[in-house]
Amino acid sequence: MIKALKILGQKPLSLTKNYLLVGDNDFLYLYLKNQIGKNLESVTEFILFDCSDKADKIESLINALGSQDLFASTKFIIIKNLNKLTKKNKDSVIELIKLDSSNRILCVDHSFLSYDYKSKSNIIKSTITKEFEKYMETIDISTPFESEMIQWIKIFSKELNLDLSKNYALRLVDNFGNNFSAIYNEMSKASLSVEKEEDLLFLLSQSNSIKKEKQLWELNYAICDRRVDVIFENGLSILNQYGLSYLINSMFVIIEAIFLTKKNNGTLLESTSRNIRGKVVNRLSSASTNYSLVELENAITSFSEIDIKLKTQKVIDEAEFTNIINGIFRNER
């Protein structure tokens, strides 16, 4: 599986290949889809099939893949939520993709990827999607690390015919982190602007909403990296500037991330755990009005100190998980 940055950083996508996109980033899916679409001839027929949409009948997809007409226009066929295919339909679609040489096919699985520590790379979780990986060029479209964004900015600059200084690129990353759509939108505005770069830098520095989002991202990243000093500094800053609700919302993002990690690494034991993520967050949300400011301050520090233990200790079900989280808020650990 190739990282999106690597394949786009080297050369444009080949129009002679079929691609499988796997990962959670919607912007990257749309960006890569457009990279293919804009280079296809205008006579191309566009077909979108969503495997999770009951209104889309599998017969229509099979007919689109199976019809071969020398005088018909080339098709650009996008198959979304590939992991929702049944085993029987999966086999039929794969056989048709293997035979199809005239149309362009883009398959998408928007599931979160697992991380393999041995190979130090993301891996596909769905057994259905893994079968397609054998026959298509597979691209990892998971959200990248912030450290990769400078390289993405270079790619966007080339596309938008922008000559940006390193200082402006660094400021974009400082303000938006790895938020693709925000960075691309800001660069698109800059490509249409006649203002000097110092004016653009000034506008970036004056946006309160950008500053707020940046602090929330930094808090979440800091907890993932277990940087206690940054967690405490950002958490209290958000609390003092924007009020309790923003801090609670940020904490719930962190709780969801921990929950997904537990689900992925098998330390959440209940077999129905795939459906309880919303229940956990809702249950915590309803209790959030009972937390004092002291309890929230303690929780900010506690999450960083027990992050690994919380993610790896075995938990039976969502009730036990919720009790552990509530205990952290009340400093009972």
C-alpha positions in Angstrom: 0.0 0.0 0.0 1.4 3.4 -1.1 1.0 6.5 0.9 -0.8 9.2 -1.0 2.0 11.7 -0.5 4.5 9.4 -2.0 2.6 8.6 -5.2 1.6 12.2 -5.9 4.9 13.6 -4.9 6.6 11.5 -7.6 4.4 11.8 -10.7 0.7 12.2 -11.7 -1.7 9.3 -11.2 -1.5 6.9 -14.2 -4.7 6.8 -16.2 -4.0 3.2 -17.3 -4.4 1.8 -13.7 -7.3 1.1 -11.4 -6.9 2.4 -7.9 -8.1 1.3 -4.5 -8.2 4.1 -1.9 -8.2 3.0 1.8 -8.4 5.4 4.8 -10.6 7.9 6.6 -9.7 11.2 4.9 -12.6 12.5 2.7 -10.5 15.3 1.3 -7.8 13.0 0.0 -10.5 10.8 -1.6 -12.0 13.8 -3.4 -8.6 15.2 -4.4 -7.4 11.9 -5.9 -10.7 11.3 -7.6 -10.5 14.8 -9.2 -6.9 14.1 -10.2 -8.1 11.2 -12.3 -11.3 12.7 -13.5 -9.9 16.0 -14.8 -7.4 14.1 -17.0 -9.9 11.7 -18.5 -11.4 12.6 -21.9 -14.7 14.6 -21.9 -16.5 11.6 -23.4 -16.0 9.6 -20.2 -19.2 8.4 -18.6 -19.2 8.8 -14.8 -20.8 6.0 -12.7 -20.9 6.1 -8.8 -22.0 3.1 -6.8 -22.2 3.1 -3.0 -22.1 -0.4 -1.5 -23.7 0.9 1.8 -26.7 2.5 0.0 -29.5 0.0 -0.3 -31.0 2.0 -3.1 -27.9 1.2 -5.3 -28.5 -2.3 -6.7 -25.5 -4.6 -7.2 -26.9 -5.6 -10.6 -26.4 -2.0 -11.9 -22.7 -2.2 -10.9 -22.2 -5.6 -12.4 -23.9 -4.4 -15.6 -21.7 -1.3 -15.8 -18.5 -3.4 -15.2 -19.6 -6.2 -17.6 -20.8 -4.2 -20.6 -18.1 -3.9 -23.3 -18.9 -1.8 -26.4 -16.2 -0.7 -28.7 -18.3 2.3 -29.8 -19.4 3.4 -26.3 -17.7 6.1 -24.2 -15.1 5.1 -21.6 -16.5 4.8 -18.1 -15.1 6.2 -14.9 -16.6 3.9 -12.3 -16.3 4.7 -8.5 -17.2 2.0 -6.0 -17.6 3.5 -2.5 -17.7 1.6 0.8 -16.2 -1.4 -0.8 -16.0 -3.2 2.6 -19.8 -3.4 2.6 -19.9 -5.9 -0.3 -21.1 -9.4 0.5 -18.6 -12.2 -0.2 -20.6 -13.4 -3.2 -20.8 -10.0 -4.8 -17.2 -9.3 -4.0 -16.1 -12.3 -6.1 -18.3 -11.2 -9.0 -16.9 -7.6 -9.0 -13.3 -8.8 -8.7 -13.7 -11.1 -11.7 -15.1 -8.2 -13.8 -12.4 -5.8 -12.7 -9.7 -8.3 -13.7 -11.3 -8.6 -17.2 -12.0 -4.8 -17.7 -9.2 -3.1 -19.6 -11.1 -0.2 -21.2 -12.7 1.6 -18.2 -11.1 3.4 -15.2 -12.2 2.0 -11.8 -11.7 3.7 -8.4 -12.6 1.7 -5.3 -12.9 3.3 -1.9 -12.9 1.9 1.7 -13.3 4.7 4.2 -12.7 2.5 7.2 -10.0 3.4 9.8 -6.7 1.5 9.0 -4.9 -0.6 11.6 -1.3 0.0 12.3 1.2 -2.9 12.1 4.1 -2.3 14.5 6.3 -5.0 12.9 6.2 -3.5 9.4 5.6 0.1 10.7 2.9 0.7 8.2 -0.9 1.0 8.0 -2.8 -2.1 7.0 -6.3 -2.8 5.8 -8.7 -4.3 8.3 -11.5 -5.5 6.0 -11.0 -9.0 4.5 -13.2 -8.0 1.6 -11.1 -5.0 0.8 -7.9 -7.0 1.1 -9.0 -9.2 -1.8 -9.2 -6.1 -4.1 -5.7 -5.0 -3.0 -4.3 -7.9 -5.1 -5.6 -6.5 -8.3 -5.4 -2.7 -7.9 -2.9 0.0 -7.1 -3.7 0.6 -3.5 -3.2 4.1 -1.9 -3.3 4.9 1.8 -5.6 8.0 2.3 -5.5 8.1 6.1 -5.0 11.5 7.6 -1.3 12.3 7.5 1.0 13.5 10.3 1.4 17.3 10.6 5.1 16.8 9.7 4.1 15.7 6.2 2.0 18.8 5.4 4.9 20.9 4.0 5.3 18.4 1.3 1.6 18.5 0.6 1.7 22.2 0.4 4.3 21.9 -2.3 2.0 19.7 -4.3 -0.9 22.1 -3.9 1.3 25.1 -4.8 2.3 23.5 -8.1 -1.3 22.7 -8.9 -2.4 26.3 -8.0 0.6 28.0 -9.7 1.6 29.5 -6.4 5.1 30.5 -5.5 4.9 30.4 -1.7 7.8 31.1 0.7 8.8 28.5 3.3 7.7 31.0 5.9 4.1 31.1 4.6 4.0 27.3 4.3 5.1 26.9 7.9 2.5 29.4 9.0 -0.2 27.5 7.2 0.8 24.3 9.1 1.1 26.2 12.3 -2.5 27.5 12.0 -4.2 24.5 10.4 -2.2 21.5 11.4 -3.0 18.6 9.1 -6.5 19.9 8.2 -6.3 19.4 4.4 -9.4 21.2 3.4 -8.6 24.3 5.5 -5.0 24.5 4.0 -6.2 24.0 0.4 -9.0 26.6 0.8 -6.6 29.1 2.2 -4.1 28.5 -0.6 -6.9 28.7 -3.2 -7.8 32.1 -1.8 -4.2 33.2 -1.9 -3.9 32.1 -5.6 -6.8 34.6 -6.4 -5.4 37.4 -4.2 -3.3 40.3 -5.4 -2.2 41.1 -1.9 1.4 40.9 -0.8 2.6 37.9 1.2 3.0 39.9 4.4 -0.7 40.8 4.1 -1.7 37.2 3.8 0.5 36.3 6.8 -1.2 39.1 8.8 -4.7 37.8 7.9 -3.7 34.3 9.0 -2.4 35.6 12.4 -5.6 37.5 13.1 -8.2 34.7 12.8 -9.6 33.8 16.2 -11.4 30.8 14.9 -8.1 29.4 13.5 -6.4 30.0 16.8 -9.2 28.2 18.6 -9.1 25.1 16.3 -5.4 25.0 16.5 -5.4 24.9 20.3 -8.0 22.0 20.2 -5.8 20.1 17.8 -2.7 20.7 19.9 -4.5 19.4 23.0 -5.6 16.2 21.2 -2.1 15.6 19.7 -0.4 16.3 23.0 -2.5 13.6 24.8 -1.7 11.1 22.0 2.0 11.9 22.4 1.7 12.0 26.3 3.3 15.5 26.5 2.1 16.4 30.0 3.3 20.0 30.0 1.6 20.8 26.6 -1.6 19.0 27.7 -1.9 21.0 30.9 -1.0 24.3 29.2 -3.5 23.9 26.3 -6.3 22.4 28.4 -6.3 25.3 30.8 -5.9 27.9 28.1 -9.0 26.5 26.2 -10.9 26.4 29.5 -10.0 30.0 30.3 -10.6 31.5 26.8 -13.6 29.7 25.5 -15.3 28.1 28.4 -16.1 24.6 29.7 -18.0 23.3 26.7 -15.0 23.5 24.3 -12.8 21.6 26.8 -15.5 18.9 27.3 -15.9 18.5 23.5 -12.2 18.1 23.1 -12.1 15.5 25.9 -14.8 13.5 24.1 -12.7 13.5 20.9 -9.8 12.0 23.0 -12.2 9.4 24.6 -13.4 8.3 21.2 -9.8 7.9 20.0 -9.0 5.8 23.0 -12.1 3.7 22.5 -11.2 3.1 18.8 -7.7 2.1 19.8 -9.1 -0.4 22.3 -11.5 -1.8 19.7 -8.7 -2.2 17.1 -6.1 -3.8 19.4 -8.7 -6.3 20.9 -8.6 -5.0 24.5 -12.4 -4.2 24.5 -13.7 -7.7 24.9 -17.5 -7.4 24.4 -18.4 -8.9 21.0 -21.0 -6.2 20.3 -18.4 -3.4 20.9 -18.5 -2.4 17.3 -21.8 -0.6 18.0 -21.3 1.0 21.4 -19.0 3.9 20.7 -21.9 6.4 20.5 -23.4 5.0 23.7 -20.2 5.6 25.6 -19.9 9.2 24.5 -23.6 9.9 25.1 -23.4 8.5 28.6 -20.4 10.6 29.4 -21.9 13.7 27.8 -25.0 13.5 30.0 -22.9 13.4 33.1 -20.5 16.2 32.1 -22.5 18.9 33.9 -21.5 17.2 37.2 -17.8 17.7 36.6 -16.1 20.5 38.5 -13.3 22.6 37.1 -10.9 20.8 39.4 -12.0 17.4 38.1 -11.5 18.6 34.5 -8.0 19.9 35.3 -7.1 16.7 36.9 -8.4 14.7 34.0 -6.2 16.6 31.5 -3.1 15.5 33.4 -4.4 12.0 34.2 -5.1 11.1 30.6 -1.4 11.7 29.7 -0.1 9.7 32.6 -2.2 6.6 32.0 -2.7 6.7 28.3 -0.9 3.5 27.5 -2.4 1.6 30.4 -5.9 2.7 29.4 -5.5 1.7 25.8 -4.0 -1.7 26.6 -5.8 -3.0 29.7 -8.6 -5.4 29.0 -12.1 -4.1 29.5 -15.2 -6.2 29.3 -17.8 -3.8 27.9 -18.8 -0.2 27.4 -20.1 0.2 31.0 -16.7 -0.7 32.5 -15.0 1.6 30.0 -17.3 4.5 30.9 -16.7 3.9 34.6 -12.9 4.1 34.0 -13.3 7.4 32.2 -15.6 8.8 34.9 -13.0 7.7 37.5 -10.3 9.7 35.6 -12.4 12.8 35.6 -12.9 12.4 39.4 -9.3 11.5 39.9 -10.2 8.0 41.1 -7.3 5.9 39.6 
